Amino acid sequence: MGLFHHHSSTSTVCDPLPDADYYAEPIAGSWTFHKIITVTGGALTILTTLICLFLCVLHLRYYTNPPEQRQLIRIIIVPAVFAIFSFFGLWFYDASNYLIPIADFYECFALVAIFYYIISVVTPNEDNNQRLEFFDQLENKAKDGSVIPGGSLKWFSVRMPQSPKSYHNSAKAK
């Protein structure tokens, strides 16, 4: 059994869906466990989304530092995205295997936003060429403490996307 062992003729790749005729025992009155967690999840999803929207509106209202606040807004939205997709995973139980990975996919964008936020805090200049100059002026030290020529630009150049024009200019300068 499993994904790589096909001993039976009924093996599947995805989890099988529950039977259509399943019945849940009511816990209190006509409230089943699924109905209780769906209502609780819906209320907490609304609360989480409202808090996230409130924080985003505050950042947008006082948009004084766009490079940092743009990334912060992307990070602040993460709990709302997770809450919304988790709620729909509860509500539409049969589709939860397909909905939850969408929230995980948004996590990639949040991690990139955290990286860009750190870059915008460390280098307050918005111009990519000024950021390259900033990291080029930093000392890059080896493990033994000796200074490696060329600054600490290597890690930044590999991870930070550049426009063809700025890449061409930095290649000419070397």
HUBELVEN-V821407 format. One record per residue. SS is DSSP state (H for helix, E for strand, - for the rest). NEAR is the number of other ideal C-beta (glycine too) atoms within 12 Angstrom. D_CENTER is the distance of its C-alpha to the mean C-alpha in Angstrom with 1 decimal. Layout:
ss: <SS:SS>
near: <NEAR:NEAR>
d_center: <D_CENTER:D_CENTER>
This chain:
ss: <-:-:-:-:-:-:-:-:-:-:-:-:-:-:-:-:-:-:-:-:-:-:-:-:-:E:E:E:-:-:E:E:H:H:H:H:H:H:H:H:H:H:H:H:H:H:H:H:H:H:H:H:H:H:H:H:H:H:H:H:H:-:-:-:-:H:H:H:H:H:H:H:H:H:H:H:-:H:H:H:H:H:H:H:H:H:H:H:H:H:H:-:H:H:H:H:H:H:H:H:H:H:H:H:H:H:H:H:H:H:H:H:H:H:H:H:H:H:H:H:H:H:-:-:-:-:-:H:H:H:H:H:H:H:H:H:H:-:-:E:E:-:-:-:-:-:E:E:-:-:-:-:H:H:H:H:H:H:H:-:-:-:-:H:H:H:H:H:H:H:H:H:H:->
near: <10:10:10:8:8:12:9:9:6:9:14:14:11:13:14:12:15:14:8:9:6:12:10:17:13:13:13:10:9:11:16:18:16:23:21:19:22:24:18:20:26:21:17:22:29:18:18:26:26:17:19:27:21:16:24:25:17:17:24:17:12:14:16:13:17:17:25:26:26:23:27:30:29:29:29:28:29:31:26:30:29:28:29:28:31:30:30:24:26:28:22:18:27:19:18:25:20:19:24:24:18:21:27:20:17:25:22:17:21:26:18:20:26:21:22:30:24:20:28:27:18:19:28:15:17:17:18:27:24:17:30:30:20:23:28:24:16:21:16:20:14:11:7:7:9:10:13:17:14:20:23:23:28:19:17:28:22:12:16:27:16:21:14:11:13:21:19:13:18:27:13:10:15:15>
d_center: <33.9:30.3:28.3:30.7:33.9:35.6:38.7:38.8:39.0:36.5:33.5:30.2:26.8:24.8:25.6:28.6:28.5:30.5:34.0:34.6:37.4:35.7:36.9:35.3:37.7:37.5:36.9:38.3:40.3:38.4:35.0:33.4:30.6:28.2:29.3:28.9:25.3:24.5:26.1:24.6:21.1:21.8:23.1:20.3:17.7:19.9:20.1:16.4:16.0:19.0:18.0:14.7:16.8:19.4:17.4:16.1:19.7:21.0:18.9:20.0:23.5:23.9:22.1:24.0:21.5:19.4:17.7:16.3:15.9:14.1:11.1:11.7:11.7:8.2:7.3:10.0:9.1:6.4:9.6:11.4:9.3:9.6:13.2:14.2:13.4:14.9:17.8:18.5:18.3:21.0:23.0:23.1:23.5:24.6:21.4:18.9:18.6:17.4:15.2:13.0:11.6:10.4:8.0:7.1:6.8:4.3:2.1:4.0:4.2:2.9:5.0:7.3:7.7:8.7:11.0:12.4:13.0:14.9:16.8:17.8:19.0:20.9:22.4:23.3:24.6:22.8:25.0:23.6:27.2:27.5:24.3:25.9:29.1:27.5:26.1:29.3:31.3:29.7:31.6:30.3:32.1:32.9:33.0:36.7:36.1:37.5:35.9:34.6:35.5:33.0:30.7:27.2:26.0:25.4:22.0:20.8:22.5:20.8:17.2:17.6:18.4:21.8:24.0:27.0:29.3:27.8:27.6:31.3:32.3:30.9:32.5:35.8:35.7:35.7>
